[in-house]
Amino acid sequence: MAITYDLLIVFDMSEAQPSRKTGGHAYGRRHQTMSNTAEEGELCIYTGHSLGKFSSHSMRYDSHQACVRCVAAAREGRLSFDIDRLLKRERKRALKFWSQVAIGDPDECWDWKGTINNRTKQPQFSWRRHGISSSTQHHPQRVAMWFTWGDLGFTGVKTTCGNKYCCNPFHLIPQRVGVFVDQDSYLESFELACQLHTLKQQVTEYMIEEALKEQARMDESEEIDARAELMLDPTAGMPERFEAVMTDLLAGRHISQTEPQQPGLFRKPAEDEDPNAEF
């Protein structure tokens, strides 16, 4: 009489555990392995990544605060230069960032031309991201990763060229994500070439608009200085002063027409606009 025994094999499946985010700077955890649990976090900078149509939150991995959808796209090797994929409020910031990068050919290093920290000699870009990091200064390579690979939180990023000033997304590889990188297909992609060409045009238009605005501010500043000299000049007659006041009133720039919410011409820079702040 033959007796057979069924062999039962039990696979040990580890349960998903939340990340223990206790102590330390946020960027200090960028070398840790990304968790497999997500939580409701800050709204992703890309359109369509919110929890709902009217939601102001996105699902993020609790270890690195990386957007779940952006991580999925990065793992599939999706790289994009399309500014229109960003939220409208982030598009101008993206153009401001790329205007400080020497954009060249895909196989060249794109050096950072913006702010360099005086003490650490590290490049930095001002951006306050609530819910992502308490720092107001970020390394341009991480910002370039956010605007191309996706909103990956404070995930680490390394370069294939070894240049700490290079912001070329083709030279950047997000760490601890399992990103799929195919350099040959990126360099030969017609879609990426069109997006890069469009980006260069948009950056050029942005720089021209900013130059015109700066010139207008300079002209307005000179006019304000001339008006102040006229008002303080003891030899100025009443008709000249009356004409100056009426001109300002009709133009809507008289001091009595300003509102408290308006910062004014000589406002102090905001905290996230200070280029000399530390990381």
C-alpha positions as CSV (number, residue, x, y, z in Angstrom):
1,M,0.0,0.0,0.0
2,A,1.6,3.2,-1.2
3,I,1.2,6.3,0.9
4,T,1.7,9.7,-0.7
5,Y,2.3,13.0,1.2
6,D,1.4,16.4,-0.3
7,L,4.2,18.9,0.3
8,L,2.8,22.2,1.4
9,I,5.1,25.1,0.5
10,V,4.4,28.4,2.3
11,F,5.8,31.6,0.9
12,D,6.7,34.2,3.4
13,M,5.2,37.5,2.0
14,S,6.3,40.5,4.0
15,E,3.6,43.0,4.7
16,A,3.8,46.6,3.7
17,Q,5.1,48.7,6.5
18,P,5.0,52.5,6.7
19,S,8.2,54.4,6.8
20,R,9.5,55.5,10.2
21,K,10.1,59.2,9.5
22,T,11.6,60.2,12.9
23,G,14.4,62.6,13.2
24,G,16.9,63.9,10.7
25,H,16.7,66.2,7.7
26,A,14.4,65.2,4.9
27,Y,17.2,65.0,2.4
28,G,19.2,62.8,4.8
29,R,16.7,60.0,4.1
30,R,17.2,60.1,0.3
31,H,19.6,57.2,0.5
32,Q,17.1,54.9,2.1
33,T,15.1,52.3,0.2
34,M,11.7,53.7,-1.0
35,S,8.8,52.3,1.0
36,N,5.9,50.5,-0.6
37,T,3.2,52.4,1.3
38,A,1.7,55.7,0.3
39,E,-0.1,58.5,2.1
40,E,-2.0,61.7,1.2
41,G,0.5,64.5,0.6
42,E,1.2,67.7,-1.2
43,L,-0.3,68.2,-4.6
44,C,1.9,67.0,-7.4
45,I,3.3,69.7,-9.7
46,Y,1.9,67.8,-12.7
47,T,-1.6,68.0,-14.0
48,G,-3.9,65.0,-13.5
49,H,-2.0,63.6,-10.5
50,S,-4.5,64.8,-7.8
51,L,-6.7,62.5,-5.8
52,G,-9.8,64.0,-7.5
53,K,-10.8,66.7,-9.9
54,F,-11.1,69.3,-7.1
55,S,-8.6,67.8,-4.7
56,S,-5.5,69.6,-3.6
57,H,-3.6,66.5,-2.6
58,S,-1.8,63.6,-4.3
59,M,-0.7,60.2,-3.1
60,R,3.0,60.1,-2.2
61,Y,5.3,57.4,-0.9
62,D,5.8,58.2,2.8
63,S,9.5,57.5,2.8
64,H,10.5,60.0,0.1
65,Q,7.3,62.0,-0.5
66,A,7.5,61.0,-4.2
67,C,4.3,61.2,-6.2
68,V,3.0,57.6,-6.8
69,R,2.1,58.3,-10.5
70,C,5.4,60.1,-11.2
71,V,7.3,57.1,-9.7
72,A,5.4,54.7,-12.0
73,A,6.2,56.9,-15.0
74,A,9.9,57.1,-14.1
75,R,10.1,53.3,-13.7
76,E,8.8,53.1,-17.3
77,G,11.5,55.5,-18.5
78,R,9.1,58.4,-19.3
79,L,11.1,61.6,-19.7
80,S,9.5,64.8,-20.8
81,F,10.4,68.5,-21.4
82,D,6.7,69.5,-21.9
83,I,6.0,72.6,-19.8
84,D,2.3,72.3,-20.4
85,R,2.2,69.1,-18.4
86,L,2.9,71.1,-15.3
87,L,0.3,73.0,-13.2
88,K,-0.2,76.5,-14.5
89,R,1.2,78.0,-11.3
90,E,4.4,76.0,-11.8
91,R,5.0,76.8,-15.5
92,K,6.5,80.2,-14.9
93,R,8.8,78.7,-12.2
94,A,9.9,76.1,-14.7
95,L,10.7,78.7,-17.3
96,K,12.6,80.7,-14.7
97,F,14.7,77.6,-13.8
98,W,15.5,76.7,-17.4
99,S,16.4,80.3,-18.2
100,Q,19.3,79.8,-15.8
101,V,20.5,76.6,-17.5
102,A,22.8,76.6,-20.5
103,I,20.7,74.3,-22.6
104,G,22.7,72.6,-25.3
105,D,22.7,69.3,-27.2
106,P,21.3,66.2,-25.5
107,D,24.8,64.7,-25.2
108,E,26.4,67.8,-23.7
109,C,26.5,69.1,-20.2
110,W,24.0,71.8,-19.4
111,D,25.8,73.9,-16.9
112,W,24.0,75.9,-14.2
113,K,24.3,79.7,-14.6
114,G,22.2,80.7,-11.6
115,T,23.0,81.2,-8.0
116,I,26.1,79.6,-6.3
117,N,26.2,79.4,-2.5
118,N,29.0,81.7,-1.3
119,R,30.0,79.3,1.6
120,T,29.6,75.8,0.1
121,K,30.1,76.7,-3.5
122,Q,27.2,74.5,-4.4
123,P,24.6,75.6,-7.0
124,Q,21.1,76.3,-5.6
125,F,17.6,77.3,-6.8
126,S,15.1,79.0,-4.5
127,W,11.8,77.2,-4.1
128,R,9.8,76.6,-1.0
129,R,7.9,73.3,-1.2
130,H,5.6,72.8,1.8
131,G,5.2,69.2,2.7
132,I,8.4,68.1,0.8
133,S,11.2,69.9,2.6
134,S,11.7,72.7,5.1
135,S,14.6,74.0,3.0
136,T,14.0,76.9,0.6
137,Q,17.1,76.1,-1.5
138,H,17.4,73.1,-3.7
139,H,20.1,71.7,-5.9
140,P,19.4,72.5,-9.5
141,Q,19.9,68.8,-10.5
142,R,17.0,67.8,-8.2
143,V,14.8,70.6,-9.6
144,A,15.7,69.5,-13.2
145,M,14.6,66.0,-12.1
146,W,11.3,67.3,-10.8
147,F,10.6,69.1,-14.1
148,T,11.5,66.2,-16.4
149,W,11.5,62.8,-14.6
150,G,8.6,63.7,-12.3
151,D,7.8,65.0,-8.9
152,L,10.0,62.4,-7.1
153,G,10.1,64.3,-3.8
154,F,13.6,64.3,-2.1
155,T,14.7,61.2,-4.0
156,G,18.5,61.3,-4.6
157,V,19.8,62.0,-8.0
158,K,23.2,61.2,-9.6
159,T,24.9,62.3,-12.8
160,T,26.5,60.1,-15.4
161,C,29.0,62.8,-16.3
162,G,30.2,63.6,-12.8
163,N,29.6,67.4,-13.2
164,K,27.9,68.8,-10.2
165,Y,26.8,71.9,-12.2
166,C,25.2,69.8,-15.0
167,C,21.4,70.0,-15.2
168,N,21.0,67.9,-18.4
169,P,18.2,65.4,-17.6
170,F,19.8,62.9,-20.0
171,H,22.7,62.9,-17.5
172,L,20.6,62.6,-14.4
173,I,19.5,59.3,-12.9
174,P,17.0,59.3,-9.9
175,Q,18.2,56.9,-7.2
176,R,16.2,54.4,-5.2
177,V,13.3,54.5,-7.7
178,G,14.2,51.7,-10.1
179,V,14.0,54.1,-13.0
180,F,14.4,52.6,-16.5
181,V,17.1,54.5,-18.5
182,D,17.7,54.0,-22.2
183,Q,20.0,56.7,-23.3
184,D,20.1,55.6,-27.0
185,S,16.3,55.7,-27.3
186,Y,16.2,59.2,-25.6
187,L,18.8,60.6,-28.0
188,E,17.0,59.2,-31.0
189,S,13.5,60.2,-29.9
190,F,11.8,62.6,-32.2
191,E,9.2,63.5,-29.6
192,L,11.8,64.5,-27.1
193,A,13.7,66.5,-29.8
194,C,10.5,68.4,-30.5
195,Q,9.8,69.0,-26.8
196,L,13.4,70.3,-26.3
197,H,13.1,72.6,-29.3
198,T,9.8,74.0,-27.9
199,L,11.4,74.4,-24.5
200,K,14.2,76.5,-25.9
201,Q,11.7,78.8,-27.7
202,Q,9.6,79.2,-24.6
203,V,12.7,80.0,-22.5
204,T,13.7,82.6,-25.0
205,E,10.3,84.2,-25.0
206,Y,10.3,84.2,-21.2
207,M,13.7,85.9,-21.0
208,I,12.5,88.6,-23.5
209,E,9.4,89.2,-21.5
210,E,11.4,89.5,-18.2
211,A,13.8,91.9,-19.8
212,L,10.9,94.1,-21.0
213,K,9.4,94.0,-17.5
214,E,12.7,94.9,-15.9
215,Q,13.1,97.8,-18.3
216,A,9.6,99.0,-17.4
217,R,10.5,98.8,-13.7
218,M,13.6,100.8,-14.3
219,D,11.7,103.5,-16.2
220,E,9.1,103.6,-13.4
221,S,11.8,103.9,-10.8
222,E,13.3,106.8,-12.6
223,E,9.9,108.5,-12.9
224,I,9.2,108.0,-9.2
225,D,12.6,109.5,-8.3
226,A,12.0,112.5,-10.5
227,R,8.5,112.9,-8.9
228,A,10.0,112.7,-5.4
229,E,12.6,115.4,-6.3
230,L,9.8,117.6,-7.6
231,M,7.8,117.3,-4.4
232,L,10.8,117.9,-2.1
233,D,12.1,120.8,-4.2
234,P,11.4,124.0,-2.2
235,T,11.7,126.1,-5.4
236,A,9.0,124.1,-7.2
237,G,5.8,126.0,-7.8
238,M,2.2,125.0,-6.9
239,P,1.2,124.5,-10.6
240,E,4.0,121.9,-11.2
241,R,3.1,120.0,-8.1
242,F,-0.6,120.1,-8.8
243,E,0.0,118.8,-12.4
244,A,2.2,116.0,-11.0
245,V,-0.4,114.9,-8.5
246,M,-3.2,114.9,-11.1
247,T,-1.1,113.0,-13.6
248,D,-0.4,110.3,-10.9
249,L,-4.1,110.1,-10.0
250,L,-5.2,109.7,-13.6
251,A,-2.5,107.0,-14.1
252,G,-3.7,105.2,-11.0
253,R,-0.2,105.2,-9.3
254,H,-0.8,107.9,-6.7
255,I,0.1,106.9,-3.1
256,S,-3.5,107.3,-2.0
257,Q,-4.5,104.7,-4.6
258,T,-2.2,101.9,-3.4
259,E,-3.7,98.9,-1.5
260,P,-2.1,97.2,1.6
261,Q,-1.9,93.9,-0.4
262,Q,0.3,95.4,-3.0
263,P,4.0,94.9,-2.2
264,G,5.1,98.1,-3.9
265,L,8.1,99.0,-6.0
266,F,10.6,98.9,-3.2
267,R,9.4,95.8,-1.3
268,K,11.8,93.5,0.5
269,P,12.5,90.1,-1.1
270,A,10.4,87.2,0.2
271,E,12.1,84.4,2.1
272,D,12.1,82.0,-0.9
273,E,13.6,84.7,-3.1
274,D,16.8,85.1,-1.1
275,P,19.6,83.7,-3.4
276,N,22.1,83.8,-0.5
277,A,20.1,81.7,1.9
278,E,21.6,78.3,3.0
279,F,20.4,74.9,2.0
